[in-house]
């Protein structure tokens, strides 16, 4: 079944399920996408950090942290959170605030934001301090009658159960939903072409962007006149504008222009390129007819940690001697088949899985040393392994769509471990353009 071109661009070359999709759209209203974080630890009665449950509607995580710090008159550095959450959604997550009283929080009133104190802790909430997320999502505007809709939902759900889950693809959010260029910037940087990388980030346009943005990007792409670009680029494109300001003052120093971005944003480019390679390797495995929930000789598996999550720091190669034992562990959810996020120290599989991995790397003409990025060491990545299957068990209910007359909606709920994308589950059901899921 043909996937949309946008997904092909980011390495998601196929669907894992074969049944016809149901169509539809996501996030017609924020209430259609509800996410609750599952924390990895219990709060205490004392500690320097006040632990709060933050529920927000239609707020970007970084923006609410900024506004909360302003309301409290404190630095953003005193506020900790475990992970960013979707904007057009209702999301609930833990945050911590250093050296603050519950009374101070009671005086904070921000529209569509609820803060509830749940205890204290000896340290801040940090990135990664979660086990996963619980999702309750409505897929709307489905133009199928109920019988046909139920048939397709049953078929896809049955296929997912039969595979043991869905491929653990990196979703479109990793690359940019409207403008999927993040991995292309990363590829150019890895290949030692900072000029190409900067021009892609600043000036590569997509038809889904607003017209003023497209026109401004196209003009700079052709003219390379960054001073003129600063006059035409919308103010909302602050990162592109910062890079152009730098290039006006430091002509042709394209490497230096990336210093205008935050370290986390700079790393995002190379990580996205690694994600693209990883997506393609999973697709190659599926095309070769090798299951995702079963190891074969040469695979590298990782093991479950104390939180019942894959621990990719603990891996073992599958051999003829341990094959049956490894597959028994995989069946019991105690081990997981992995694929590489390719970097300068990545452990590669052997046997047939290794051949598939090497074929993609060779096709892209890459070497491990490319990921050291000697000129921009902050972007260097040693790489790692990542589990290739999300063990997900979706449940669904079909209802009349109260927002779209004559249409159906499906309410689906499921849990995912941290680092996995809800859209990788939903795309198997909907089989639509990624923008209808963003």
N, C-alpha and C positions, 0 to 999 in steps of 0.2 A: 504494500500500500504506500503510495507516494506521500512523503511528508512535505510540508510547506518549505519553500526555498529558504526562508529565514532560519528554520531549524537545521537545514542542511548546512548552512553557512557556519553554524556553531558545532558541527560534528554529530548532531543527532540525526542520523541518516535513515532511521527506520522507526516504526512502532514495534513494540514487543508483542502486542496482541494483533490478531488478524480480523476480528469482528468489526463491522462497520461502526463508525463513531456516531455520537448522538447530536453533534453540533452544539449550538448554544453559545453563551457568553458568561464571563465571570464579572463580579464586582459592579453590577449595575447600581448597587448602593453599598455603602460600607458594611451594613449588616449582613450582606451575603458572604462575607469572609471573616470568620471568627477564629482567632488563634489564642490558645492558652499555653503558656510556657510550663514545662514540667521541670522543676528544679532538682538539682542533684544533692541537696543537703538541707538539714533542718536549722531553723533559727534558734536563738538562745534568748535568755532574759537580760543579758548584759553584753556590753561591748561598745566600742567607739563608733560603730557604724549602725545607723538606724536602717532597718530593712523594711521596705515598702512594697506593696503590690500596686503596680501602675496599670490602670486600664485606660486606654486611649482610643478615640474614634477619629479616623481620617487625619492622623498626625504622623509625620515622619519621626523616627526615633531620635535622630540627632537634633531636630528642631525642637522637640518637646524638652530634651535635656537642656538645650540652650535657654528656652523660655523659663524652665523651672529654676535654673541657676540665677536668672535675672530676678525672678520673683522672690527668691530667698536672699539675694544679694551675696551670693557665694560664687567661687570659681567652679566651672564645669568639671574640673579635675577631681572635685570632691564627690562627684556622682558616678557610681559604677553601675554597669548593666551587663548582662550575660550575652546578649545578641540583639542585632537590629531586627525590627519587626516590620511587616508590610505597612504601607501608609494607608491605602484605601481599604481599610479593614477595621474591625474592632479587635484589639489585641490586649492581652493581659500578661504581664511579666514582672519579675522582681527587679528592683533597683536598690542600691544602697546610697546613703548620704553620710559623709563623715562629719562627726561632731555637730549634730543638729538635734533639736528637741522635737518631740511630737507636737508640742504647742505651736512651733513655727510652721509645721506642715499644715496644721488645722487652719491657718490663716491664708493658705494659698488657694486661689480659685482661678482655674484656667478652663476655658470652654472645652467641653467634650473630653475632659480628663478627670479621672477619679484616683485619688491616692489613699491607700489604707495601710496603716502601720501594722506590721505582723510580728515585730520583735527586733532584736538587735543581734550583732555578730561581731566577732573579734577582727574580721578583715572585710574589705570591700567585696562586693559582687564584681567578678571579672569576666571578660570575654571567655565564653566556653563553659561557664558555670551553670550548665543545664544538661538535662538528659535528652530532651527533645521537645516536641510541641504536639498539642492536640488540636485538630482542625475540625470545624463544622462549616461546610461550604455549600452554597446554593449555586447550581448551574442553571441559568435561566434562558428564556427565549428559545425553547426547544420546539421545533415545528414538526414533531412526530406525534402520532396518536399514542395513547397510553399503552396499548398492547405492544406496539412495535418498540416503543421506548423501553418497556420492561424487558422485552426479549433481548435487545442489544445490551442493556445494563447487565442482565444475567449472564450473557455470553462473555462479556469482557471481564466481569468479576470472576467467573469460573476460570478463565484463562489466567488471570492474575494469581488466583489461588493455586492453580496447577503449576505455575512457574515458581511459586514460593515468594512472590512479590513482583516488583517492577525494577527495571534497570536503574541504578543509582546515578542517572545522568546529572550533570550540572545543568540547571535550567537556564532559561533565557535571561533571568535577572543577573546572572553572572557576567553576561556579555553586553547587556543593554537591550531592553525590549524594543525601543523605538529605533535605536541606532546601534546595532550589534557590531561594534568595532573594537571593543576592549582587547580581545584576543589578537586582533590584527596589529594593534599598537604593540602588544607584547611580543608578537612574532618579529616585528621589525627591530625591536630592541635586542632580542636574542640574537638576531642575525647581524648585529653591529651596524644598524642603519638608523641612527637617532633622528636624522632629518626626515626620513620616510615616516618614522613613528610619530613625530611631532605634527607632520602635515596630515596624517590620517586623523589624529585626535582633534586637531583644530579645524580641518577643512573637508573631511569626507562627509558628504551629505546623503541623506536618505529621504525618500519620498514621503515617509510618514511624519517627518518633522514639520514644524510650522513654516509657512512660506518665507517669512522674514529671515528665519534661521538658515533655510536652504540657500537662499539668494546670497546671504552674507558669506557662507562657507564656500560656495562655488566661486565667488569673486576672488576670495583670498587664495583658493586653490590654483586659480589661473594666474593671478597677478603676483602672488607672494608679497604683496604690499601690506605688511602688518600694521603700519601706522594708519592706513586707510581702513583696514579691518577693524581697528579699535573704534572707528567712527560708525561702523555699520553693524557690528556684532551686538545683539541684544545684551543688556546688562545681566540678564539671568545666566548667561554663559560665562560665569566668573572665572572658571579654571582656564578655559581657552583664552580669555582676555588676559589673565595673569601671564600665561606663556607668551602671548604676543607682546605684551609690555616688555618682557625680558628680551625678546628677540629684537625689538626696536632699539633697545639700549645695548644689546650684545649681538650684533648681526652674525648670523650663521652659527651661533653657539647653541645648536639644537639639543645637545646633551644637557647643557646648563639649564635650558628652559624647563626641564622636568623637575628641577629643584624648586620650582614655584608651587609644586603640589605637595600634599602631605605625604609622609612616609607610607602610611597605610594605603593611600590612593596609588602611589607609585608602584607598590608591590602588587596591586590588583591587576596590572597589565600582564605581567609575566605569569601570575597565577591563572589568569583567564586563558592564556595560551596553553598552559599545562592542562587546563580543564578541557579545552578543545581536543587535544591529543587523546586524553583519557576517554572522552565521549566516543571518539572514532575507534579506539581499541575495543570498547564494549560492543560497538556495532559489528566490528570484524569478528568478534567471538560469536555473536548471535548468527551472523551470516554463515559462519563455518559450522553451525549446528551444535555448538558446545553449550550445554546448560550453564546458567549463571549460578544455580544453587547446588552445583555438584563440581567437585574438583577432578581434574585429570592429571596424569603425570606431568611434572614441570610447573604446575601452578604454584603460586605462593599464597598461603593462607595466613590470616591473622586470627587472634583469639579474643574471646570475650573478657572484658575487664570487670571490676567489682560493681560497676553500674550497669552491667549487662550490655555494654556498648562495644563495638569493635575497637580493639587496641592495635593500631597499625605500627606501634613500636615493637610489638612481639609477633614475629612472623616465622614461618617455617616452610621449606620447600616440600612439595609433594613428590614422593617417589613410589616405585612399585611396592616397596616394603610397607610404607605407612598409608597407602592410598585408602584402603578400607577403613582404617581407623580415623583418618581425616574426614572422610565422607560421613562417618557416623557422628563425629563432632558437628559437622555442618548441619546435618539433619536435626540435631538436638539444639541448634542455635548457639553452639559454643565456639564455632569457628566460621570464618567467612573467606570466600575466594576474593582476591584483590587484583587490581590492575594498577599500572604506574601513573603517578603524577610525575612525569619525566623531568629530572634535574641532574645536577652534576654528580650526585652520589646515589642515584636510584638503583635499587636492586631489581634486576629484570628476571622474568620467568624464563624457564627453559622448555624443551620439548615443543609441542604444538603451540601452547599459549605463548611461549617465548618467540616463536617464529612470527606469530600474529603481531606481537608488540614490536619486534624489530622491523617488520615490513612497513609499519606506519612510520616509525622513526626514520627509516631509510628513504621512504618516499618523500618525507619532508626535508631530507638532507640535513639532519641534526646530529650533533655530537654532545655528549654530556658536558664538555667544557664550555659549550655555548652559553650555558645557564649560569656561569660565574659572573658575567657582565662586569668585566674588569673596570670599565669606565664609570659604571653606576652600581657600585657594590651593594647599595641598599636594596636593589632589585634582584640580587642573586638568589637562587633557590636550589637547595640540594635535592629537592624532590622527596617523595615518599610513596607508599602504596595506599590505596583506598579501596574499601569494599565495593563490589560491583552490583550488589543486589540490595534493595530495600525490602525488608520483610514487612509488608503492609497488608492489612486485612480490612478493606473498605466495607462499610455498610451504607445502604442507601434507602431513601424513601421518595416516591414519586407523588407530586402534588400539582394542583393547578397553579399556574403562574399568576400571582396577584398583581404583577406589574405589567404583564403583556397579555392582553386579551386573546383567548383562544390558544395560548401556548402552554407548555408544561415546564415545570422546574423539577430538578432532582436535588434533594438535600443529601449530602454524603458526609460521613465523618470517619476519621481515621487518625492514627498517631504515627509520627515519624521520629526517628532519632535525630539528634542535632546534626546540622550540616547537610541534610537532605531537603529537597524542594517539593512542595505540595504540587506544583505544576507538572512534575514528572509523573505523578499519579494521574492527575486530571487529564493530561494530554492523551492518555490511553483511552479514556472514555470519550472525549470531545472530538479529537482529531480535527482541529481547526487551526487557523492562523494564530500565532502566539499573541498578537495584539488583542485578540478576543479573550485572552486569559490574563492580561496584565492589568 
